[in-house]
Amino acid sequence: MSPKRTFYHILINNAIANTTNFFVWFALTFWIFIETGSVLITSYVAGGFTLVTLITSLFFGTLVDHTRKKTAMLYSSTVSLLCYILGLILLLRLEPSDFTATSLPLWLMMATLLIGCVAGNLRTIALSTTVTLLFTEDRDKMNGLIGTASSITFAITSVLSGLAIGFLGMPISIMLAIGVTALTLAHLLFIPLLEATPTPTLGTSKMDIRGSIAAVRETPGLFALIFFTTFNNFLGGVFMALMDAYGLSLVSVEAWGILLACLSCGFMFGGIYIARFGLGSNAVRRMLIVNSINWMVCLVFVIQPSIVLLALGMLVWMTLHPFIEATEQTIIQKVVPFERQGRVFGLAQGIESSATPITAFLAGPLAQFVFIPFMTTGAGVALIGDWFGTGPDRGIALVFICAGFIGLIATLLAFRSRSYRVLSAQMTKPAVAEGQ
């Protein structure tokens, strides 16, 4: 089987597995809120997901470097399958009295399903290193295909989860997840992926933090890239926390849901473009240009309370966002030795995933107690209210504009950094074939 055909099989297999894992995650979130009516429990579940992702990312990265990539994917699906089976057993044993914030059986069931979902991150890291294993050229295009598959997964998961919980219930939803996970595991067994036995360096511990950091430090400018992406995610948390509230101030909940479903196609458009045309000769420069455009869009798409302006801005943002993720993956695949890439991807995943939830928790109170009063009854009404508008939605809009301004300044400064010049120079070197 050719490398491309092998990759397509693995990509489709991973897409189905990731869809299943996210399906369980969304279904659990929807179901627990419906059953308990507790925002506190759902927020703790979200926080737990982020915390477990952060903790396991370093372990997963080390595991990928120490094992064959297909074996790591098999581990991932096996853990998910066992957790979903155990979670279903625990779910069926729950009593009506267990649906409280202090119920140990409820938390044990949720934690079991949560671990099954997080185990899918091991596949994500292994898939990124598989691109390096199979290709010396066009890695950026392969990363574009990964981004396209991820966007399709995200677009359909929330819809499927909502319909499943609404019409089938949680037990049948988990049964479906068990069946699909078993099928992807069986399919993966028959995908040929020729690879040599890994000979990793820089540590042998199960969670090789020192080796992960050393692997990043050995590539000048790579830490700066990871922290730049983390900073992007940090600012992106503002939109996670406040975008729904702002959109619902302009249109009905039905219209907002339909609009989001349509706009999510932007992720697919961006991924498809990258898969077709790549990222160009200097992916680092392309990333910073795209990032600059995104933050400039954030400065204008809420300048007036218009759903058309908001939709256009979100479409641009969603279309360009895959360029940033694909660029980071391509750079790591290009400049980091193959035997260390798992740890680098794991470290990057852990650091970057921690940023968005932190901002999301901070953005809500900041908007509620500072910006909304400022544009409702405070000094902002007299200062800019005559052309910018007043009210709670205008306070939220001002938060977006401030985030856009900070993001744009940070990106422009990155253009002048030594890390940018170093990484750009390394991206122009010929690709090195990695051993099979």
N, C-alpha and C positions, 0 to 999 in steps of 0.2 A: 504494500500500500504506500502511495507517495506521501511525502511529508504534509502536503496541503490537505489531502483527503483524511489522513490521520488526525490532523488538527481540527478539521471540520467535524469529525465524529466526536472528538473530545469536547469541542466547543458546544455542540448541541447537547451532549450528555451533561455538561456542567450547567448549561442554561436551564435544562429541565430540573436538575437537582437544586439549583439556586431558587428557581420559581417555587419549588416545593417547600424549601426552608423558609422563604419569605411568606409563603402562603400560611404556614403554621404560625409564624410570628404575628402577622396581621390578624389572623383568625383568633389567636389567643388574646390580643389586645382588644379587639372588638367584643369578643365573648365575655371577657372578665369585666369590662365596663357595663355591658348589658346586664350581667348577673348581679353585680355588686353596686353599680351606680357610683362607684368611688373613683374620682379623679386621682386621689392619692395612690391607690393601688396601681393604676395604669402608669402613673409617673414613676413609681418605684420599679415597675417592670421595665420601662424604657431605660431608666438609670442602670438597672442591673444588666441589661443587654449590653450597654456601652461599657460598663465596668468589666464584664466577663470578656468582651472583645479585646479590651486593652490588655488584660492579663494574659489571655491565651495567644495573642498575636506573636509575641516573642517565642513562645513554645512552638507554635505552628511553623514559624520561620525556620527555627533550628531543625525541626522534624523534616521539613522539605529538603534542607541541605543534607541531611543524614540518610535519607531514603530515596528510592526511585520515585519519580513524580506520579506515576500511575498508582504505585503503592500508597502514596500519601492520599490520593483521591479516594482509593478504596477504604482507607482508614476513616476518612471523613464520612462517607456514606454509611459505613458500618456503624459508627457511633450515632449518627442521626437516626438510623433505623432502630437501633436498640433503645434509644431514648424515647422515640415516638411510641414504640410498643409498651415500654414501661409507663410512659405518660398516659397512654390510653387506659391501662390497667388502673392507675391511680385515679384517673378522671371518673371511671365507672364506679369507683368505691366512695366517691364524695357524697356526703349527705347535705340536705338543704341548710343545715346549721353550719356547714363549713364555709359558706360564702361570706366571710368576714375578713377584715384586715389582719386579725390575729390568729387565723386558722392555720395551723401547721400543715395539715394534709393539703390544703389549697396551695400553699407556698411551695410545698414539696413537688406537687404536680407541675406547677408553673416553672419551677427551677429545672425540672427534668426536661420539659419541652424546650426551655430556653437553651439548655446545653446542646440539645439536638440541632437547634437553629444555628447557634454560634459555630458548631463543628463545620458548617459549610464554608467558613472563612478559610479553612485549610485548603479547600479546593481552589479558592480564589488565588491564593499565593502560589500553589502548585501550577495553576494554569498560566500565570505570568511567566514562570520560569520555563514552562514547556515551550513557549514562543522562542526563547533563546535556544533551547535544545534542538528545535526543528528547523529554525531559519537563521541564516546569516544576513539576508536581505529582506526588505519589506516588513520588518518587525513592526514599524509604525502602522502599516495597513492591517496587520493581524490584530494589533491592539485596538484599531478602529472597529474591527469585527467583534472583539470582546465587549467594547463599549456599546455597540448596537445590540448585542444579545442582552447585556445588562439593562439597557433602557427598555427593551421589550418586556423583560422580566418584571421590572418595576411598574410598567404601565398596566400589565394585566393582573398582577398579584392582588392589589387592593380590591379590584372589582371582583375577582374570583373569591377572595376571602369573604367579602361582604355578602355575596350571593350564597356562598356555602353556609355561613352562619345563619343567614336569614331563612333559608329554605331547608337545610339539612341538619343543622345543629352541630355542636362541637364534636361529639363522639364520631359521627360519620365523617366529618372533615378530617379528623386525625386518621381514621381508617384509610381514607383516600391517600393521605400523605404517606402512610406506611406502604401502600401498594405501589405508588409511583417511585418511592425511594428504593424499594426492592427491585423494581424493573431497571432503574438507572444503574444500580449496583451490578445487576446481571449483565446489562449491556456493556458496562465498562470492562468487565472481565474479558470480553472478546475483542476489544480494541487493541491492535498491536502497537506498542510504543517501545521501540528499541532504544535502550539507554544503558550506559555503563554503570557499574556499581559506584555510587558516590564516594569521593575521597575528600570530605570536607576538612577545612582547616579552621584555625582560630577558635579552639575550644570544643569540648565534647559534652558539656552539661545539657540537660534537657531544656533549660531555658537560658540559652547562652547570651545573656545581656552584654557581657564584656565583648564576646565575639561579634555580636550584632553592631555594637558601637564602633569596634575596631574596623569592621568591614566598611562602614560608612566613612569613617575618618580617613581610610586609605585612599578614598577618591575625593580629591579637592573639589569643594563646591557642592558636594552632595548633601551635606547637612543643611546648607543654606537652602537648597531646593526643597527638602522635606519640611523645613520650618516655614518656608514661603507658602507651600501648599497648606500647611497647618494654619497659617495666618489667614489664608483664603477661607478655609473651613470655619475658622473662628468668626470671621465676619459673616459667612454664610448662615451661621446660626441665627442671626438677626432675622433673616427671611423665613427660616423654619418656624420661628416663634411667632412672627407677626403677619406673615403673608395672608393666611386664611382670614384673620380678623379684618385686614384691610380690604381684601377682595369681597368679603361678605358685607362690607359697608357700602359697596357699590352695586351688587347684584344679589339675587336670591341664592339660597343654598343649592337649589337644583341647577341653576345656570352656572354657578361657580364650579360645581362638580363636573359638569359637561365641558366647561372651558378648560379645566385642568387636564382632563383626559385628552382633549384635542391638542393642547399645548405640549404635552409630554412627548408628542411625536417629534418635537425639536431635538430631543436627545437622540432619537433614531436618525434624523437627518444628518446631525453632526457625525455620528458614528459611521454612517454609510459613506459620507464624503471622505473621511479619513481612510476607510477601507479601500476606496477607489483611487484616491490621489495621494495619500500619505500626508506627512507633516512637513515636507520640504527638506532642504539640505541642512537647515539649522532649526531643529525642533525647539530649542530653548528660546530663540528669538520669536518664533511663532507663538509659543505659549504666552510670552509677556505681551505681545501685541494683542492677542485674543483677550487676555486678562484686562488690558487697558480698555478695550472696547466694552467689555462687560461692565466694568465699574463706571465708565462714562454713561452707559445705558441706565445704570442705577441712579445717576444724577438727574435724569430727565423723565423716567417713565412714571414717576409719581408727582411730577411738578404741578400737575392739575388733577383733580379727582375725575379721571376719565377711564372707563373700563377698556376702551379701545387702545388708549395709550399704554395702559398696564399690560394688556394682552400682547401688544407688539413688543414691548420691552421684555416680557417674560419669554416670548418665543425666541428672541435674539439670544437671551441669556442661556436658555436651555439648549439651543443649537450649538453655541460656542463652548459650553462647559465640557463636552467630551474631549475637546482639544487639550485641555489642561490635564485631565487624567491620563490620556493616551501619551502625552509628552513625558510625564513623569515615569510611566512604565517603560517607554522607549529609552529614556536616558539611563535608567537603572540597568536595563538589559544590555545597553551598549557599553557602559563604563565599569560595571561591577563584574568581577570574575564569576562565571557560572556557578561554581561550587559555593559561592557566598550569597547568591541572590535571594535565596529563601529568607535568610535572616534580615537582609536589607528591606525586602518587601514587608516582612512581618513587623519590623521596627517602625517603618513608615506607616503601615496600617494602624498600629497601636497609637502612635503619636497623633496622627491626623484624625482618627475617629474620636479622640477624646475632646477635640476642640469644639465641634459643632454643638453638642449638648450643653457644654459649659456656657456658651454664649446664649443658647436658647433659654436657659434658666435665668440668665442675667438680663436679657433683652426685655422680657415681659415686665418685671418690676420697674426697669428703667423707663420704659414707655408709659406705664401706668402712673407712675408717681412723679415723673419729671417732664417728659415731652408732651404728653396729652394735656396736663394742666397748663403747660407753657403755651399751647396753641388753642386752649379753650377759654381760660380766664386769666392767663398770665401775660407777661410782657410781649410774647410772640404775636398776640392778637393785634396790638398797635404797631408792632415793628414790621411785620410782613403779612399780616392777615388780609389786608385790602387786595393783594394780588395772589397770595398763596392759598388763601382760604383759612377757615377756622373750624375747630371741632376735633373730636377724638381721632378721626381718620387722618386729619392733617398733622396731628402729632405723630402718628405712626409713619406717615410719609416723610416727616422730617428725620426720623431715625434711619430710614432707608437712605436718604440723601447723605447723611453724615457717614454712614457705613461706606457708601460709594466713594465719597471724597477721600476717606482714609485709605480705602483699597487702591484708588488711583495713585495717590501719592506714594504708597509703598511700592507699587509696580514700577513707577517711573524711577524711583530710587534704585530698584533692583537692576534696571538697565545700566546703571553706572557702577555696579558692584564688581569686585574682582571675581566673585563666584560665577557671575554671568559670563565673563570673558573666559574663565577656565573651562567651564562646562561647554561653552560654544566651541572652543578649540578641540575638545575631546570628541564632540559629536561629528566633526569633520574627518576623523580618522576612519580608515577602513574597518568594517566589521570583522570580528574574529570568529571563525567557526568553532562551535562548542562540541565537545566530544560526545559521540554516541557510542 
